[in-house]
Structure formats: structure tokens, C-alpha cells
Amino acid sequence: MDIKGLTGAETLLRVLATMGVERIFASPGSEWAPVWEHLAKPYGSPHEIPLYLSSRHEEIAVGMASGYTKATGKLPAVMIHTTVGALHATMALRAALHEHVPMVVLAGESIGFGEIRGPDPGHQWLRVLADTGGPARLVADCVKWSFGLNTSALLPATIQRACQLAMAAPQGPVFVSVPMEFLFETMSTNPPAVASFPSVPAALPSAIADLARLLAAAANPVIVTEEAGRTLRTVEHLVALAERLGAPVVEGWHPAFVNFPRQHPLYGGIGGSAHLPSYLKDADLVFLLAAVAPWHPPSSAPGPATKVVALSDDPVRSDIPFWGYRTDLAVTGDVEASLGMLLERVNEMIPAGARASRAERWHARHQQRRDALAQEGRAAGATSPVDTRWVVRELNEVLPDDAIVVDETITHRLDIHRFLDRLTPGRFFSGSYGGLGTGLPTALGVKAARPERPVVALIGDGSFNYNPVTAALGAGQEHRLPILIVLFNNSGYLSQKSGVPQHYPEGWAVKSQTFVGTSITPNPDYAALARAFGGFGEKVEKPGEVRAALLRGLQAVAAGQLALIDMRLRPINTSGEV
């Protein structure tokens, strides 16, 4: 591409576009004035530069980019405000790093502080915005690659390389700080001609052959996955493989996607602490497919008579300090391509229908589990106040077939997965990874990617309080991204409270019913927040009101309004609130 004579700011925009970046999610500061100038410039085609969506908080910008990428697989860019904005963004960047979500994150800085000939960036840089090493140093541990641009001549090639690195396996966020002084400069050289993204290699054929032989020879294989649902084609391969093997598929404790159709007869449910061992106790082979932490603790693996095999683009998870899972065979490669190769080899070894009797046994167990859940869900509707299981059961009944769900809950998560059995692959995304505060922006990013589809954000009141709520609701209002927020409101942090009786069952807290730091009281009028941003808000306190309220919320979203339904559950503290 010919960029000679263009400013650094316009070069930045044009190079991003040529690398396939269609959206920029931003919460910028004053250093981006040269970019804003070129965003106002008329262009011959809307595809010459990316579409720019401004938000009101850095965590919103990164979260929206994450949701957008999860829903589309496309690479976004993010623009944030120098050192201070980079620090706001790091919690969301850490999540993107561990979830392998690619994005190119750009922050401005100053390297001349007004002493270089040209436009003066302003007195604020040296006094309040500068840190030794700049923003690239501050975020280095939360991204897969971080670089502070040190000469304008490298600007175009560095942006190209950042895009490539973000999409290279394992994918993840990358960071470039761009001095404001370079955005004003005129480019004198063109960037190199590069292929957009490096191809992600599949596993070695010999490793696939070894894995296929082990699977075909197993008398009772079980498949465990947490991230297979990253692409729909991967799920299609997984369904075909499970059917050929007659093997159940169990999702790990923290599935990031819908990894297997939940009404499929071979679906084994979510692998909680009591659930997964019942599937593994008779297994002679466990296949870990894109699984991060399939059981806990890692040392509680099946015995030596049970083989454990793994397939992932990063099977031993280099991004976490400890893994510790025994594997008899670990195969590295792009999951979708490698699983397709594996399916071909297994199909050659096992005739169609040969494992039908094995599958029938799992079919019966699947139906028993669904019948028990149905009974449990109905019983939850007879209790008062509102029960999480009843809310999710009712949502499962009214959820449109094309709706997408984003989840940022902790103690409600297992019930959400258990009772939302109508969800199909591609219609669920996790909105948190350890830290809280990214659920609403993730949902907004999914809505930006799929504006024609209903998007539902499920969130606990504890998570809600960590989100930049007014910034999120404002961004949704500004960009016309209406989502339905279902708030599971138990007036506190149940996950924090649960640890006390677990570790101190006879302790002072249990005896006195005094649980410090767990309450979120007095309970505010959360529904009023939606109305403040032109949306629909409603508080629900009785089980019989749940379905009608959800339907009203979905109708509001369909009409272009944000909606928030505050589901008042049993408070976690009834006495001794501190």
C-alpha cells in the first residue's frame, strides 16, 4: 500500500483496515486528536478505514472488543488513553490473554514533552500522565506482546506485525504505544508487503494417528472440553467424533462457550465437583479437548489404568503458573483442523454404528439427568422468594431461538448452564475470567457484532457493582446496542460468604451469623438505572412474575430499548450483616 505523504494518524487507520480490522473500540484521551481529525475526513469507501465506536471507560472498550471477537472471529483494534487508560484496561486484557481473544490495543504517549519541534502535546504529559517505561511496560504482563514504538519509520510495519501476532497461535491481545508526536509526522516509506495472518498449523499427522488409535481402542472413552465451542465447525467435528465413538461429552466447570449441543443424547452436562467423577470412574480413556482445568485438584486424575490424552493449540497452558494434569499423550495443533483430521482417522478405524449399544447406555443416562433437572426446575418455582433455578428455567422457555447469552455470574453459573439446555453452539459466551467488571461490555460487543439478534446479559449483583455501569449503559444508548440485562440479586457476595463456613464450620462467623464484607445493602433501585438511559427497568419479587417480566424485557429490546430486570432472590445474609 502507498502511504507516502500521509500522516502517521491516517497511516495507522489505513494499515489497520488493510489487515482486516473493521472495528475500533475506544475510550481515548487527548493524544488521539490527529486520529479524530482523519476520522472526520471524507473517504471514497466506508471500508478504507475501520468503523470507530467510542465508549466511556477503558474496560468497556476492551470488553466490547472481546465480545465482538468471540461472536465473529474477526480481529478488532482498541484505542485507550496512555498510562492511566492502560491501567484501567489491564483487568479486561488479562481476561483476553487467558481466553486467547485476539485484539490490537493501542495507547498514546508523549516522548518529547513539548521539547520536539512540532505541535506541543501539552503540559499534562510530563506532570500527570508519564511513567517510566511508558504504557507498554505497565501492561506487559497482561498481553502476549507489548512494544513502545520508538521511531515513526517503524509505525506502519509495527501495526502490521501487531495484527499478525494477535492472530498467531495461541491468539491473544497485543499492545503498542504510539507517541503522539509520530501521529503528526508525514510518512516517507511504505510498509512491507505481508500476508494478513500466519496460518495456524494443525497437529502432526503422526500424532493424530497415535491419538486415533488410542480412542478407537478404548472400551469406555469420555470426552471433556471447555473451549471447543470457539468455532462452530469444531463442534460439528466433536459431535461426529462422539457419535462414532459412542462417547459422552462433559463440559468442564467453567465452559467458555456452548461446546456441545445440550439436548444431544451424548451430552453429559457440566463437570462440577460431584458430577464429573461419576463419568470418569469407569472410563478407560479421558480425552481432554481444549480443556484448561478439567477437574480439581489436578492430582485427582483418574488412576493409572485410565489413559489421559489431550488436544489443544496449547495443551499444557503456558499462560498459567501451574497445570499439573497427567497426560499420556498431549497433541498440539489448531483445534478445528486437528479435530477434523482426527475424525477422519477414527472413521477409518470404527465402522458407522459399531458403537451403538455403548451410545444407548449414555442416551439413557442423559435422559435421566434431563428429567431430574426438569423436576428440580419446576419445584424451584414453588418457593419464595425467587430462586435462581426458576429464573433460568423460565428464561430457557422464552428465549428466542436466535438469542445470544453472555454470562458474568459466579455462584449462579452452574445453574445457568444446567437449565439453559436450549442454547446451541455459538449462542453463549463467558463474560468474565476470574476478575469481574467485563460482563456488560462483552454483551455490548456481541450486540455490535450481531445487531439483528437479541443479546441477554446474565449478571450477579456483585458482578454488576464491579462493572462501569453508567459507561456501559451510555455506550449502549449512544450506539443503539440494546441488550437485556437479567440481574441475579441476592444482596451480596455469596461466593465470599461460602468460603467461611467451608473452612471454619464451627467458627465465630457461623456461630454468630456474622459474615464480614459480604453484603450489598441497602439494596438500590437497579431498574431505575435502565430508565435513566431511556431503557426499560423492572423489579421482580415473586416467582409468578418472572416469565412475564422476561417477556417484557425481550419486547423492549426488540423495540430498540435497553432493558434491566432485577430478580430479587433470597438475600445471602438475613442477620449479622456487616
Phi and psi in degrees as a GROMACS rama.xvg file:
@    title "Ramachandran Plot"
@    xaxis  label "Phi"
@    yaxis  label "Psi"
@TYPE xy
-99.3072  110.631  ASP-2
-117.47  2.98818  ILE-3
-57.5515  131.011  LYS-4
91.4368  -10.4471  GLY-5
-84.9736  154.978  LEU-6
-73.3746  163.171  THR-7
-60.259  -35.7491  GLY-8
-64.6636  -47.5512  ALA-9
-69.2253  -35.196  GLU-10
-59.567  -44.3302  THR-11
-55.9585  -48.2455  LEU-12
-64.7601  -43.0215  LEU-13
-71.2487  -38.4616  ARG-14
-65.6352  -41.8238  VAL-15
-56.3716  -44.6092  LEU-16
-63.0568  -42.8925  ALA-17
-66.9528  -21.8896  THR-18
-89.8476  9.43324  MET-19
92.4078  4.50326  GLY-20
-77.2269  119.036  VAL-21
-102.711  -20.9893  GLU-22
-132.091  139.2  ARG-23
-115.776  121.687  ILE-24
-102.06  128.486  PHE-25
-138.163  147.596  ALA-26
-139.578  74.2053  SER-27
-91.2202  171.448  PRO-28
-118.473  -169.846  GLY-29
-65.9812  -17.1876  SER-30
-68.3347  -12.3419  GLU-31
-94.6953  12.7142  TRP-32
-53.4043  -40.662  ALA-33
-62.4793  -33.7974  PRO-34
-69.7533  -42.5998  VAL-35
-59.9015  -37.2807  TRP-36
-60.2039  -42.5456  GLU-37
-79.1065  -22.0089  HIS-38
-68.6914  -26.6584  LEU-39
-82.6015  -13.695  ALA-40
-70.9581  137.74  LYS-41
-73.2482  138.392  PRO-42
-121.403  156.614  TYR-43
-69.8755  -26.5061  GLY-44
-139.952  143.077  SER-45
-68.0481  -10.4199  PRO-46
-95.3425  1.82561  HIS-47
-69.3569  -30.7429  GLU-48
-135.293  158.17  ILE-49
-67.1223  158.879  PRO-50
-75.8207  133.581  LEU-51
-106.58  122.833  TYR-52
-119.358  113.423  LEU-53
-89.0541  136.843  SER-54
-117.393  -169.822  SER-55
-121.221  15.4703  ARG-56
-164.812  141.814  HIS-57
-64.0717  -36.3823  GLU-58
-66.868  -31.0304  GLU-59
-65.3755  -44.759  ILE-60
-61.026  -48.1809  ALA-61
-68.2521  -40.6009  VAL-62
-62.669  -41.184  GLY-63
-63.9111  -40.6086  MET-64
-61.4761  -40.1089  ALA-65
-63.8949  -47.4506  SER-66
-62.3363  -40.9251  GLY-67
-60.0121  -45.1602  TYR-68
-68.7904  -41.5914  THR-69
-59.565  -35.9962  LYS-70
-82.3363  -22.3522  ALA-71
-120.72  -25.0523  THR-72
77.5347  2.56271  GLY-73
-89.57  155.156  LYS-74
-85.602  122.919  LEU-75
-102.699  166.297  PRO-76
-113.485  156.026  ALA-77
-132.614  134.503  VAL-78
-117.514  125.632  MET-79
-131.847  174.153  ILE-80
-95.3247  96.9558  HIS-81
38.0338  -143.219  THR-82
-65.1717  -44.6122  THR-83
-67.6774  -40.819  VAL-84
-68.6998  -35.7095  GLY-85
-61.7681  -39.1965  ALA-86
-68.099  -38.3566  LEU-87
-59.2484  -37.0278  HIS-88
-79.7643  -17.2816  ALA-89
-63.1169  -32.5101  THR-90
-62.7507  -44.1242  MET-91
-71.4318  -32.9445  ALA-92
-67.3553  -37.9218  LEU-93
-58.8282  -43.0639  ARG-94
-61.7012  -44.7828  ALA-95
-62.487  -35.76  ALA-96
-63.1342  -48.3202  LEU-97
-73.3192  -27.3905  HIS-98
-88.7489  -0.262033  GLU-99
58.9268  47.395  HIS-100
-100.275  116.38  VAL-101
-79.0392  141.374  PRO-102
-165.98  152.91  MET-103
-106.287  115.596  VAL-104
-105.695  128.133  VAL-105
-121.039  132.438  LEU-106
-128.315  146.505  ALA-107
-88.7711  164.428  GLY-108
-160.738  176.219  GLU-109
-122.288  138.911  SER-110
-115.099  -8.67086  ILE-111
-108.973  -23.6715  GLY-112
53.1325  37.9855  PHE-113
85.5886  -4.02223  GLY-114
-90.2335  -6.8132  GLU-115
-96.7019  141.047  ILE-116
-58.3584  134.563  ARG-117
126.953  -171.764  GLY-118
-56.4124  138.006  PRO-119
-84.2169  120.469  ASP-120
-67.8913  -19.2294  PRO-121
118.158  155.868  GLY-122
-69.6201  -19.8981  HIS-123
-66.0168  -22.1653  GLN-124
-66.3512  -52.8233  TRP-125
-69.9109  -34.4921  LEU-126
-78.3813  -44.0523  ARG-127
-129.648  -10.2454  VAL-128
-112.309  -16.3702  LEU-129
-89.4923  137.321  ALA-130
-131.181  146.39  ASP-131
-58.3672  127.037  THR-132
90.3917  -13.8306  GLY-133
71.6896  -178.165  GLY-134
-63.3055  -29.4827  PRO-135
-61.1429  -35.1824  ALA-136
-70.8574  -38.2223  ARG-137
-65.9679  -33.4523  LEU-138
-102.421  2.11371  VAL-139
-55.4108  -35.8624  ALA-140
-79.1985  -7.53035  ASP-141
-109.56  8.06181  CYS-142
-137.542  165.607  VAL-143
-83.5737  -15.4597  LYS-144
-160.051  134.239  TRP-145
-139.169  134.287  SER-146
-147.402  133.459  PHE-147
-96.4571  112.971  GLY-148
-59.6478  127.419  LEU-149
-113.398  -0.826362  ASN-150
-156.615  143.807  THR-151
-66.1885  -24.7119  SER-152
-62.8428  -24.5356  ALA-153
-92.0811  -3.73301  LEU-154
-55.1908  -56.4751  LEU-155
-62.9862  -43.6379  PRO-156
-67.6942  -32.7471  ALA-157
-67.7581  -39.6579  THR-158
-65.3233  -41.4152  ILE-159
-57.9159  -48.42  GLN-160
-64.7022  -38.0722  ARG-161
-59.8278  -42.5604  ALA-162
-62.7389  -42.876  CYS-163
-64.0018  -44.051  GLN-164
-65.3192  -37.6121  LEU-165
-61.367  -36.8571  ALA-166
-91.3447  -10.6503  MET-167
-72.5371  148.278  ALA-168
-75.7398  140.369  ALA-169
-73.5549  137.95  PRO-170
-64.4165  160.756  GLN-171
173.522  177.019  GLY-172
-76.776  142.89  PRO-173
-124.7  160.416  VAL-174
-134.494  135.691  PHE-175
-134.761  126.541  VAL-176
-96.1729  132.248  SER-177
-117.933  111.237  VAL-178
-58.1505  138.204  PRO-179
-57.6824  -34.8954  MET-180
-58.5883  -35.1698  GLU-181
-71.2793  -26.4684  PHE-182
-69.3178  -26.6963  LEU-183
-81.8697  -23.2252  PHE-184
-68.6639  159.111  GLU-185
-97.1761  130.534  THR-186
-75.4377  138.772  MET-187
-114.085  -9.86395  SER-188
-132.949  152.595  THR-189
-88.6071  151.4  ASN-190
-72.3021  161.197  PRO-191
-68.855  156.837  PRO-192
-77.7118  123.318  ALA-193
-134.638  151.466  VAL-194
-69.0046  147.248  ALA-195
-56.1599  -57.5368  SER-196
-138.387  145.59  PHE-197
-69.0928  144.908  PRO-198
-70.8428  145.226  SER-199
-93.1048  119.732  VAL-200
-72.251  142.655  PRO-201
-78.6122  170.836  ALA-202
-66.445  158.703  ALA-203
-63.4032  137.31  LEU-204
-54.7478  -36.4292  PRO-205
-65.2524  -38.5474  SER-206
-68.2052  -39.307  ALA-207
-62.2316  -40.4186  ILE-208
-63.3919  -42.0205  ALA-209
-62.2278  -43.9421  ASP-210
-64.2376  -41.8999  LEU-211
-62.2602  -41.4956  ALA-212
-63.2808  -41.4798  ARG-213
-65.5302  -43.092  LEU-214
-64.5758  -43.2663  LEU-215
-67.4986  -30.9201  ALA-216
-82.6214  -15.7659  ALA-217
-70.8851  137  ALA-218
-84.0554  -27.0526  ALA-219
-145.97  69.4482  ASN-220
-78.2622  149.826  PRO-221
-130.781  137.075  VAL-222
-107.781  131.447  ILE-223
-121.763  130.18  VAL-224
-142.658  154.656  THR-225
-129.323  -24.8395  GLU-226
-132.089  17.461  GLU-227
-64.4547  -26.4252  ALA-228
-75.088  9.05744  GLY-229
-59.776  -34.8885  ARG-230
-129.82  146.184  THR-231
-67.3959  -33.5005  LEU-232
-64.8394  -36.0369  ARG-233
-61.2747  -42.5969  THR-234
-64.7216  -40.189  VAL-235
-59.3042  -44.1639  GLU-236
-62.2232  -41.3361  HIS-237
-65.0957  -41.7728  LEU-238
-60.5814  -46.6913  VAL-239
-63.5638  -39.8429  ALA-240
-66.2089  -45.3555  LEU-241
-61.0557  -41.531  ALA-242
-65.7079  -39.4054  GLU-243
-68.1223  -36.8022  ARG-244
-82.1217  -20.6011  LEU-245
67.0273  36.5394  GLY-246
-110.201  140.162  ALA-247
-75.1202  153.98  PRO-248
-117.972  120.65  VAL-249
-114  133.541  VAL-250
-86.9063  143.224  GLU-251
-66.6715  177.555  GLY-252
-60.1902  -30.1126  TRP-253
-128.908  66.8016  HIS-254
-67.245  134.9  PRO-255
-88.1733  -12.4266  ALA-256
-145.749  175.899  PHE-257
-83.1322  108.294  VAL-258
-93.124  -8.97155  ASN-259
-160.681  141.435  PHE-260
-57.9796  125.093  PRO-261
-76.9402  -12.6633  ARG-262
-100.805  4.36573  GLN-263
-69.9946  138.623  HIS-264
-59.6971  -20.8614  PRO-265
-93.9201  3.52201  LEU-266
-74.6802  127.66  TYR-267
-103.569  3.40435  GLY-268
90.8762  -167.182  GLY-269
-94.3463  133.473  ILE-270
-82.4441  71.3975  GLY-271
-70.3332  177.755  GLY-272
-60.9301  -30.1622  SER-273
-98.4652  -18.413  ALA-274
-85.6651  -49.9679  HIS-275
-61.8174  -43.4279  LEU-276
-56.4242  -30.27  PRO-277
-67.0919  -25.773  SER-278
-83.747  -30.1213  TYR-279
-88.029  -18.9458  LEU-280
-63.4969  -30.7192  LYS-281
-106.59  3.44032  ASP-282
-73.3302  139.266  ALA-283
-101.044  -6.71845  ASP-284
-152.752  132.803  LEU-285
-115.707  124.503  VAL-286
-103.659  109.731  PHE-287
-89.904  107.4  LEU-288
-108.334  112.478  LEU-289
47.0877  51.0173  ALA-290
-112.478  128.459  ALA-291
-87.4075  -55.4218  VAL-292
-140.065  80.6642  ALA-293
-67.927  -30.1775  PRO-294
-147.633  167.256  TRP-295
-136.951  138.112  HIS-296
-73.147  167.144  PRO-297
-56.1441  -31.8572  PRO-298
-71.4224  -9.34344  SER-299
-87.2096  29.4078  SER-300
-64.7741  162.693  ALA-301
-56.0394  157.838  PRO-302
-65.1254  175.211  GLY-303
-62.9148  -19.6077  PRO-304
-75.0527  -14.0577  ALA-305
-101.871  121.657  THR-306
-77.2288  144.421  LYS-307
-122.882  122.279  VAL-308
-125.148  152.404  VAL-309
-137.825  147.102  ALA-310
-138.528  125.954  LEU-311
-167.827  165.01  SER-312
-74.8701  -12.5079  ASP-313
-150.68  71.8918  ASP-314
-64.5791  -25.7706  PRO-315
-105.186  13.0487  VAL-316
49.3306  78.0271  ARG-317
-67.841  -10.4414  SER-318
-90.4833  -0.869344  ASP-319
-121.911  152.295  ILE-320
-70.2668  -25.7015  PRO-321
-144.715  138.179  PHE-322
-118.861  -66.5172  TRP-323
76.5042  12.1526  GLY-324
-92.3717  130.35  TYR-325
-69.175  132.329  ARG-326
-135.573  129.371  THR-327
-82.3098  -23.1353  ASP-328
-152.663  121.705  LEU-329
-116.994  120.058  ALA-330
-111.234  128.355  VAL-331
-105.958  131.2  THR-332
170.144  163.772  GLY-333
-52.4569  127.828  ASP-334
-65.6791  -47.1511  VAL-335
-61.9915  -50.8814  GLU-336
-65.9975  -42.8558  ALA-337
-66.9457  -39.7558  SER-338
-66.763  -34.8888  LEU-339
-62.0591  -42.882  GLY-340
-63.3084  -42.6502  MET-341
-61.9468  -42.2806  LEU-342
-60.2431  -42.4333  LEU-343
-59.9719  -43.9066  GLU-344
-67.487  -41.8308  ARG-345
-65.4398  -39.4198  VAL-346
-61.5201  -32.0362  ASN-347
-69.921  -27.8528  GLU-348
-92.3573  -29.0962  MET-349
-120.201  117.564  ILE-350
-63.5774  149.773  PRO-351
-58.5643  133.201  ALA-352
82.1916  -2.80027  GLY-353
-66.965  -25.1686  ALA-354
-108.212  27.7116  ARG-355
-63.1323  -40.4027  ALA-356
-66.1825  -36.2223  SER-357
-64.4311  -42.4999  ARG-358
-64.0884  -37.6697  ALA-359
-60.5056  -36.5297  GLU-360
-61.945  -41.528  ARG-361
-72.99  -31.5441  TRP-362
-58.7557  -45.2104  HIS-363
-63.8668  -41.2064  ALA-364
-66.4043  -38.7631  ARG-365
-59.1359  -44.606  HIS-366
-68.1268  -37.1424  GLN-367
-61.144  -42.0072  GLN-368
-64.0229  -42.424  ARG-369
-65.88  -39.7808  ARG-370
-63.9708  -41.295  ASP-371
-66.0568  -39.7681  ALA-372
-65.1652  -40.2543  LEU-373
-61.1054  -42.5031  ALA-374
-66.3003  -42.0638  GLN-375
-63.5065  -40.4576  GLU-376
-64.9737  -42.9243  GLY-377
-63.6168  -40.2662  ARG-378
-64.7974  -33.489  ALA-379
-64.7542  -26.3753  ALA-380
-73.5717  -11.8198  GLY-381
-94.4922  0.170973  ALA-382
-99.7964  161.907  THR-383
-141.562  138.327  SER-384
-72.3762  -163.993  PRO-385
-62.3332  140.064  VAL-386
-107.924  140.793  ASP-387
-52.576  -44.3346  THR-388
-62.4024  -35.7619  ARG-389
-69.7083  -40.9605  TRP-390
-59.2443  -47.2926  VAL-391
-68.7578  -38.9082  VAL-392
-59.9188  -44.8475  ARG-393
-67.051  -39.1352  GLU-394
-62.3036  -40.5576  LEU-395
-58.5388  -34.0216  ASN-396
-74.8561  -34.1056  GLU-397
-104.522  -6.79186  VAL-398
-64.182  124.6  LEU-399
-58.2567  150.727  PRO-400
-63.98  -21.0192  ASP-401
-104.159  7.43945  ASP-402
-71.1266  149.965  ALA-403
-117.101  136.325  ILE-404
-112.432  134.061  VAL-405
-117.704  129.652  VAL-406
-115.595  126.805  ASP-407
-131.886  71.4599  GLU-408
-128.341  166.401  THR-409
-116.963  -73.7891  ILE-410
-72.0149  -18.0662  THR-411
-89.9489  -9.49558  HIS-412
-59.1991  -45.7167  ARG-413
-62.293  -43.8752  LEU-414
-64.9168  -34.6921  ASP-415
-61.3274  -45.6337  ILE-416
-69.1124  -36.6619  HIS-417
-68.5188  -39.1083  ARG-418
-100.445  -12.9354  PHE-419
-89.452  65.5805  LEU-420
-85.4349  -4.46112  ASP-421
-86.7848  -7.17723  ARG-422
-67.7365  137.963  LEU-423
-114.814  162.475  THR-424
-53.4552  141.03  PRO-425
90.292  -0.348536  GLY-426
-119.947  15.702  ARG-427
-145.982  136.184  PHE-428
-139.261  136.011  PHE-429
-70.4995  139.581  SER-430
-110.167  16.757  GLY-431
-156.755  159.815  SER-432
-146.611  82.2546  TYR-433
84.0925  -63.0968  GLY-434
-81.0537  159.029  GLY-435
-111.193  156.653  LEU-436
121.884  2.7465  GLY-437
-115.266  1.78363  THR-438
-66.0774  -49.0888  GLY-439
-63.9876  -47.6543  LEU-440
-63.7794  -33.868  PRO-441
-61.6839  -43.5325  THR-442
-62.9872  -39.8823  ALA-443
-64.1958  -38.8732  LEU-444
-65.8188  -38.5812  GLY-445
-63.3503  -41.5753  VAL-446
-65.0608  -37.7219  LYS-447
-62.9502  -33.8745  ALA-448
-77.2311  -34.0947  ALA-449
-128.806  66.153  ARG-450
-63.7351  -21.6784  PRO-451
-82.6372  -6.36367  GLU-452
-113.44  146.211  ARG-453
-67.296  137.051  PRO-454
-122.396  128.127  VAL-455
-117.594  124.179  VAL-456
-101.606  119.023  ALA-457
-99.982  126.067  LEU-458
-149.535  140.32  ILE-459
-81.1127  159.745  GLY-460
-66.9474  -29.1161  ASP-461
-65.244  -46.1537  GLY-462
-62.0069  -41.4393  SER-463
-57.3966  -39.2434  PHE-464
-71.5825  -17.6877  ASN-465
-88.4862  -18.2591  TYR-466
-73.9019  147.964  ASN-467
-73.8381  79.8305  PRO-468
-63.2919  -50.2424  VAL-469
-65.3312  -35.2434  THR-470
-65.6542  -40.3811  ALA-471
-66.237  -47.8905  ALA-472
-64.9577  -36.2721  LEU-473
-66.384  -41.1921  GLY-474
-63.7465  -40.3386  ALA-475
-63.4413  -40.2884  GLY-476
-67.1912  -44.9194  GLN-477
-63.8853  -42.9548  GLU-478
-97.769  9.19067  HIS-479
55.2599  59.4559  ARG-480
-121.17  71.5664  LEU-481
-71.0585  128.755  PRO-482
-127.018  157.185  ILE-483
-97.6809  121.553  LEU-484
-103.72  120.573  ILE-485
-106.439  112.47  VAL-486
-97.3181  116.992  LEU-487
-89.0196  100.179  PHE-488
-107.282  98.0835  ASN-489
-107.865  18.5404  ASN-490
61.2856  30.1344  SER-491
173.721  -173.904  GLY-492
-104.781  89.0454  TYR-493
-65.0054  -34.6598  LEU-494
-63.2023  -34.074  SER-495
-72.5974  -41.1552  GLN-496
-66.1233  -37.7596  LYS-497
-62.6392  -29.4728  SER-498
-68.967  -26.0526  GLY-499
-69.3636  -55.7276  VAL-500
-65.9005  -24.5529  PRO-501
-64.7708  -43.6285  GLN-502
-93.3276  -24.4989  HIS-503
-132.256  66.6969  TYR-504
-62.3703  -25.8756  PRO-505
-111.003  19.7722  GLU-506
-83.1262  179.892  GLY-507
-64.0315  -37.9673  TRP-508
-63.2511  -43.2671  ALA-509
-68.5444  -43.6994  VAL-510
-64.0842  -39.8716  LYS-511
-95.9512  -4.89057  SER-512
54.2034  43.0286  GLN-513
-115.083  108.612  THR-514
-117.138  105.409  PHE-515
-74.1656  135.385  VAL-516
72.5891  20.8166  GLY-517
-109.055  -13.284  THR-518
-91.8199  144.272  SER-519
-116.985  81.196  ILE-520
-141.536  155.002  THR-521
-60.9095  154.581  PRO-522
-81.2389  115.721  ASN-523
-74.8195  169.53  PRO-524
-86.5946  83.0736  ASP-525
-61.6763  -34.9655  TYR-526
-61.467  -28.3026  ALA-527
-65.4872  -26.1909  ALA-528
-62.6204  -41.1001  LEU-529
-62.8142  -42.7075  ALA-530
-65.5389  -31.7341  ARG-531
-63.7176  -23.5614  ALA-532
-108.919  29.9632  PHE-533
73.8697  18.5173  GLY-534
-106.081  -171.848  GLY-535
-107.877  130.196  PHE-536
-133.253  143.543  GLY-537
-151.559  142.268  GLU-538
-104.454  134.173  LYS-539
-120.578  126.25  VAL-540
-122.734  -7.93022  GLU-541
-125.428  140.796  LYS-542
-55.8389  -35.7196  PRO-543
-68.6833  -12.9731  GLY-544
-93.9322  -7.98855  GLU-545
-64.432  -52.0673  VAL-546
-63.8892  -44.9892  ARG-547
-62.2161  -38.4534  ALA-548
-66.394  -41.4811  ALA-549
-61.6782  -41.1259  LEU-550
-64.7997  -40.3258  LEU-551
-64.3966  -38.5287  ARG-552
-63.5837  -43.6981  GLY-553
-64.3631  -37.071  LEU-554
-65.7698  -40.0145  GLN-555
-62.6709  -43.8459  ALA-556
-62.8587  -41.8796  VAL-557
-61.8547  -28.3075  ALA-558
-87.2331  2.21241  ALA-559
96.0719  12.4285  GLY-560
-105.092  142.85  GLN-561
-61.8735  145.797  LEU-562
-137.675  140.604  ALA-563
-133.213  120.785  LEU-564
-110.474  114.636  ILE-565
-90.4059  100.759  ASP-566
-86.9446  109.528  MET-567
-83.5616  103.492  ARG-568
-90.0626  178.898  LEU-569
-64.2698  126.148  ARG-570
-60.5828  142.022  PRO-571
-70.9743  -23.8609  ILE-572
-120.002  122.04  ASN-573
-104.319  -12.3066  THR-574
-156.472  163.278  SER-575
65.6547  28.8296  GLY-576
-68.9605  132.839  GLU-577
